[in-house]
Amino acid sequence: MDPWDVVEPPGQDDRILSVAQLTGRIKDTLSTRFASVWVAGEVTDIARPHSGHLYLTLKDSQAQLRAVVWRGVASRLRFSLEDGMEVVCCGDIDVYPPRGTYQLVIRHLEPRGLGALQQALRQLQRKLAAEGLFDPRHKRPLPRFPRRLGVITSPTGAAIRDFLEVLRQRWRGVDVLVMPVRVQGEGAAADIVRALQVAQRLTPPLDVLVVTRGGGSMEDLWCFNEEPVVRAIHASPIPVVSAIGHEIDVTLTDLVADVRALTPTEAAQRVVPAAEDIRAGLQHQRARLAAALRARATTARLRLAALADRRVLSRPLERIRDLERRLDELQERASRAVGQALRAAGERVAARASQLASLSPLAVLARGYTVTHRVTDGVLVDRADMLHVGERIRTRYAAGETLSRVESLLPGEPGESLPAAPE
């Protein structure tokens, strides 16, 4: 048929379909033919409107497929969808009439090669680790001898029986408060959070909290991976010991707790000491103390014997007599030294006295000279012009003094002989 030829429409109107009718037939056909199909692909172009639905595209190297996850299904997903994630989906092919496009209505979704729970666990672990909840610096040490323990677990499980049995065998000086909670299923996480909050308000306060249960599948242990439980343990002011499942089971509660025990039995071993170990330690310390005291006593006796052999203790007066003799010798030497010093000083004084005597004015007077002073003020007179007629003067001789009155003053040069006095 030539595409440029004019095609006449059929004469019967019932053979002509509207767009809506054709789309409806296509929708019925696809919904019937492609019901409950499984599709694997890479997630891209995720949209999260306020309605709670999820809109996305599944793609591979050759094609793309629009898909939708209604809110009821999206709310039950245990992990968060991310662009680039490989998933396996189960759903129905549907047609969206307003746009004339088909899409996959997803009823079940899980990561490809990794279970939904495991994917959710890894995503939550990365989130909480980025916030520092698993940082070793936040870990607190357990008290050496706790007095009160709180155990958060099921009261009917094997975990509490094993824990209490080991506790009874190891240490009896501790009070145990069992806080019953559900440890799996709906509402278990809320019970555990509530128990942690109640434990913080108890009086007298608890020294240690133990969160424990026996082994199980990932689904059974899932409440110990839920974010409220992990945050409640991180916020607890009481040190927390986690003993969840068996050795191979690792939950987020184990990562955030201050101490992780592999089993409930090991939890009891970690929180209290063994009485046998304490007794052995005390006996060891007792032996060490006794040995140390014996060693000190032996050392003291040796030192006392050494001191007793010293002359100052065996013959104490001998040292005193030696010092007395030494003192007498020093006294005799001092007396001789003082006598010599006095004689030398006497000789120096005599020499100085002889020198002074030779320079003394009295020696000059003894050769016929005199010393004259004015009576009024005692000033030494060495020139005639220091006097005036009628003034009284005192004249000192080698022996005795005289008082005189000046009758006249005669002129003369220094060193010149005075004329004879008038008759």
C-alpha positions in Angstrom: 0.0 0.0 0.0 1.4 3.4 -1.0 1.6 5.6 2.1 0.7 8.5 -0.1 -2.5 6.9 -1.2 -5.7 8.3 0.3 -7.2 5.7 2.7 -10.9 5.9 3.2 -12.2 5.3 6.7 -14.4 2.3 7.3 -18.1 3.0 6.8 -19.1 1.4 10.2 -18.5 3.8 13.1 -18.1 1.0 15.6 -14.8 0.0 13.9 -13.3 3.4 14.7 -11.7 3.5 18.2 -11.1 6.5 20.4 -7.7 7.1 22.0 -9.1 6.2 25.3 -10.7 3.0 24.0 -7.4 1.9 22.3 -5.4 2.7 25.4 -7.9 0.7 27.5 -7.6 -2.3 25.3 -3.8 -2.1 25.4 -4.0 -1.8 29.2 -6.2 -4.8 29.5 -3.9 -6.8 27.3 -0.7 -5.8 29.1 -2.2 -6.3 32.6 -3.4 -9.8 31.6 -0.4 -10.9 29.7 2.3 -9.4 32.0 0.9 -9.9 35.5 3.4 -10.7 38.3 6.5 -10.3 36.2 10.0 -10.3 37.7 12.3 -7.6 36.3 16.0 -6.9 37.2 17.6 -3.6 36.5 19.5 -0.6 37.8 17.5 2.1 39.7 17.7 5.7 38.4 15.8 8.9 38.5 14.1 8.3 41.8 11.4 10.8 42.8 9.9 11.0 46.3 6.8 13.3 46.3 4.9 14.2 49.5 2.3 11.5 48.7 4.8 8.8 49.9 4.8 7.1 46.5 8.2 6.3 44.8 8.7 6.9 41.1 11.8 5.6 39.4 13.2 4.1 36.2 14.7 0.7 35.8 17.3 0.4 33.1 19.9 -1.9 31.6 22.4 -1.4 28.8 19.6 -1.5 26.1 16.3 -0.2 27.5 14.5 1.7 30.2 11.2 1.0 32.1 9.3 3.4 34.2 8.1 2.0 37.5 6.1 3.1 40.5 6.0 1.9 44.2 2.8 2.9 45.9 3.0 4.3 49.4 1.7 1.2 51.1 4.6 -0.9 49.6 7.2 1.8 50.0 6.5 2.2 53.7 7.3 -1.5 54.2 10.7 -1.4 52.6 13.4 -2.2 55.1 16.1 -0.3 53.1 16.4 3.0 51.2 16.4 3.0 47.4 19.3 4.8 45.9 20.3 5.7 42.4 22.6 3.1 40.9 21.3 0.2 43.0 20.8 -3.1 41.3 17.4 -4.5 42.3 15.0 -7.3 41.5 11.3 -6.3 41.3 8.0 -8.1 41.1 4.9 -6.4 39.8 2.4 -5.8 37.1 2.6 -4.0 33.9 0.1 -1.2 33.8 -0.7 1.6 31.3 -1.1 5.2 32.5 -3.8 6.5 30.2 -3.3 10.3 30.6 0.1 9.9 29.0 -0.3 6.8 27.1 2.8 5.2 28.7 3.2 1.9 30.4 4.9 1.3 33.7 5.7 -1.4 36.2 3.7 -1.3 39.4 6.1 -2.8 41.9 4.7 -5.0 44.6 8.0 -6.5 45.9 11.5 -5.1 45.7 14.8 -6.3 47.0 18.5 -5.6 46.3 20.0 -7.9 43.7 22.5 -10.2 45.3 21.8 -8.9 48.8 18.8 -9.3 51.0 16.6 -6.4 51.9 17.4 -6.7 55.6 21.1 -6.9 54.9 20.9 -3.8 52.7 18.9 -1.9 55.3 21.4 -2.9 58.0 24.4 -1.7 55.9 22.7 1.6 55.2 21.8 2.3 58.8 25.3 1.2 59.9 26.9 3.7 57.5 24.5 6.4 58.7 25.1 5.9 62.4 28.9 5.4 62.0 29.1 8.7 60.2 27.5 10.3 63.3 30.1 8.7 65.6 27.8 6.4 67.5 30.3 3.5 67.1 33.4 5.5 67.9 35.7 3.6 70.4 36.3 6.8 72.3 32.8 6.7 73.6 33.3 3.2 75.1 33.2 3.2 78.9 34.9 0.7 81.2 32.9 -1.6 83.3 33.2 -1.3 87.1 35.4 -3.9 88.7 32.9 -5.0 91.4 29.4 -4.0 90.4 26.7 -4.1 93.1 23.6 -3.8 91.0 23.0 -5.3 87.5 20.1 -4.7 85.1 19.3 -7.4 82.5 17.1 -6.5 79.6 15.8 -9.7 78.0 13.0 -12.1 77.8 12.2 -13.6 81.2 11.4 -17.0 79.7 14.3 -17.4 77.3 17.4 -19.5 77.7 19.6 -16.5 77.7 18.6 -15.3 81.2 18.9 -18.8 82.6 22.4 -19.2 81.3 23.4 -15.7 82.4 22.1 -16.2 86.0 23.6 -19.6 86.3 27.1 -18.4 85.3 26.6 -15.3 87.5 25.8 -17.5 90.5 28.8 -19.7 90.0 31.2 -16.8 89.6 30.1 -14.1 92.1 27.4 -13.8 94.7 27.9 -10.2 95.8 25.6 -8.6 93.2 21.9 -7.8 92.9 20.3 -8.6 89.6 17.2 -6.8 88.3 15.6 -8.6 85.3 13.7 -6.1 83.1 11.3 -8.3 80.9 10.9 -7.2 77.2 10.0 -8.8 73.9 13.2 -9.7 72.0 11.7 -10.2 68.6 8.7 -9.3 66.5 6.5 -6.2 66.4 7.0 -3.9 69.3 10.2 -5.5 70.6 12.3 -2.4 69.8 9.9 -0.1 71.7 10.1 -2.4 74.7 13.8 -2.4 74.7 14.0 1.4 74.4 11.4 1.8 77.3 13.4 -0.6 79.5 16.6 1.4 78.9 14.9 4.6 79.9 13.4 3.1 83.0 16.8 1.7 84.0 18.2 5.2 84.1 15.7 6.4 86.7 16.1 3.6 89.2 17.2 4.3 92.8 19.7 3.2 93.9 21.3 3.4 90.4 22.4 0.4 88.4 26.1 -0.1 87.8 25.8 -2.1 84.5 23.1 -2.9 82.0 23.1 -6.2 80.0 21.0 -6.5 76.8 20.8 -10.1 75.8 18.9 -12.8 74.0 19.7 -16.2 72.4 20.5 -16.9 68.8 18.2 -16.6 65.8 17.9 -15.5 62.2 18.4 -12.0 61.1 14.7 -11.4 61.1 14.5 -12.7 64.7 17.3 -10.4 65.8 16.2 -7.4 63.8 14.9 -5.4 66.7 18.5 -5.0 68.0 19.4 -3.4 64.7 16.6 -0.7 64.8 17.7 2.9 65.0 15.8 3.8 68.3 17.4 1.0 70.2 20.9 1.9 69.0 20.4 5.5 69.9 19.0 4.7 73.3 22.0 2.5 74.1 24.4 5.3 73.0 22.6 7.8 75.2 22.6 5.6 78.3 24.7 7.0 81.2 25.0 3.4 82.5 27.6 1.2 80.8 25.9 -1.3 78.5 27.0 -4.9 77.7 25.5 -6.5 74.6 25.2 -10.2 74.2 22.9 -10.9 71.2 22.7 -14.3 69.5 25.7 -16.4 68.9 29.3 -15.6 68.0 28.6 -15.2 64.3 25.7 -12.8 64.9 26.7 -9.1 64.9 24.0 -6.5 65.4 24.2 -2.7 65.6 23.5 -3.1 69.4 26.8 -5.0 69.6 28.6 -2.1 67.8 27.3 0.7 69.9 27.5 -1.1 73.3 30.4 -0.3 75.6 31.3 -4.0 75.8 30.3 -6.8 73.4 30.0 -10.4 74.6 29.7 -13.2 72.2 27.1 -15.1 74.2 25.0 -14.5 77.3 27.4 -16.8 79.2 30.3 -14.6 78.3 28.3 -11.5 79.3 28.1 -12.9 82.8 31.9 -13.5 82.7 32.6 -10.0 81.6 30.4 -8.1 84.1 31.5 -9.8 87.4 34.8 -11.3 88.5 35.3 -14.9 89.3 35.5 -15.5 93.1 38.2 -18.1 92.5 40.3 -15.6 90.7 39.8 -13.0 93.4 40.8 -15.5 96.1 43.8 -16.6 94.1 44.7 -12.9 93.6 44.4 -12.2 97.3 46.5 -15.2 98.2 49.1 -14.0 95.7 49.1 -10.5 97.1 49.3 -12.0 100.6 52.3 -14.0 99.7 54.0 -11.0 98.0 53.3 -8.9 101.1 54.7 -11.5 103.5 57.8 -11.8 101.3 58.2 -8.1 101.1 57.9 -7.8 104.9 60.4 -10.5 105.5 62.8 -8.9 103.1 62.4 -5.5 104.8 62.9 -7.2 108.2 66.1 -8.9 107.0 67.4 -5.7 105.5 66.7 -3.8 108.8 68.5 -6.5 110.9 71.5 -6.3 108.6 71.5 -2.5 108.9 71.2 -2.7 112.7 74.1 -5.2 112.9 76.2 -2.9 110.7 75.4 0.1 112.9 76.1 -1.9 116.1 79.6 -2.7 114.8 80.4 1.0 114.4 82.8 2.5 117.0 80.5 5.3 117.8 77.9 2.8 119.2 80.3 0.2 120.6 82.6 2.7 122.3 80.7 6.0 122.5 82.9 7.7 125.1 86.1 7.1 123.1 84.9 9.6 120.5 84.1 12.1 123.3 87.6 11.7 124.9 89.3 12.2 121.5 87.3 15.4 121.0 88.2 16.5 124.5 91.9 16.0 123.8 91.6 17.8 120.6 89.9 20.7 122.4 92.7 20.9 124.9 95.2 21.0 122.1 93.3 23.7 120.4 93.0 25.7 123.6 96.7 25.5 124.3 97.5 26.6 120.7 95.0 29.4 121.1 96.6 30.6 124.4 100.1 30.6 122.8 98.7 32.4 119.8 97.0 35.0 121.9 100.1 35.6 124.0 102.2 36.0 120.9 99.7 38.4 119.5 99.6 40.5 122.7 103.4 40.7 122.8 103.6 41.8 119.2 100.8 44.3 119.8 102.7 45.7 122.9 105.8 46.1 120.9 103.9 47.9 118.1 102.3 50.2 120.7 105.7 51.0 122.3 107.1 51.8 118.9 104.2 54.1 118.2 104.5 55.7 121.6 108.2 56.4 121.1 107.3 58.0 117.7 104.6 60.1 119.3 106.8 61.2 122.2 109.4 62.4 119.7 106.8 64.5 118.0 105.0 65.6 121.1 104.9 69.4 121.9 105.8 68.5 125.4 109.2 67.4 124.2 109.6 70.7 122.5 108.7 72.5 125.7 111.3 70.5 127.5 113.9 72.2 125.3 112.9 75.7 126.6 110.0 76.6 124.3 106.5 77.7 125.5 103.0 77.7 124.2 100.8 80.7 124.7 96.9 80.9 124.5 94.6 83.8 124.9 92.6 83.5 128.1 89.4 84.8 126.6 88.9 82.2 123.9 91.9 79.7 124.4 93.2 80.4 120.8 96.8 79.5 120.3 98.9 82.7 119.8 101.6 82.3 117.2 101.9 86.0 116.1 102.1 89.2 118.1 99.4 91.0 116.1 96.9 88.4 117.4 97.1 90.3 120.8 96.4 93.8 122.1 97.7 95.7 125.0 96.2 94.7 128.3 94.9 91.3 127.1 95.5 88.4 129.4 97.4 85.4 128.1 98.2 81.9 129.4 101.8 80.6 128.9 102.5 76.9 129.3 106.1 75.7 130.1 107.6 72.2 130.2 106.6 72.3 133.9 103.8 74.7 134.9 101.9 77.7 133.5 101.7 81.4 134.0 99.1 84.1 133.5 100.4 87.4 132.1 99.1 90.7 130.7 100.3 92.3 127.5 102.1 95.5 128.3 103.2 96.4 124.8 103.5 95.0 121.3 106.8 95.1 119.5 107.0 94.9 115.7 109.1 92.2 114.0 109.4 89.9 111.0 108.8 86.2 111.3 112.1 84.5 112.4 113.6 87.8 113.5 114.9 88.0 117.1 112.9 90.2 119.5 114.7 93.1 121.1 115.4 92.9 124.8 112.6 94.0 127.0 112.8 97.5 128.6 113.9 97.7 132.2 
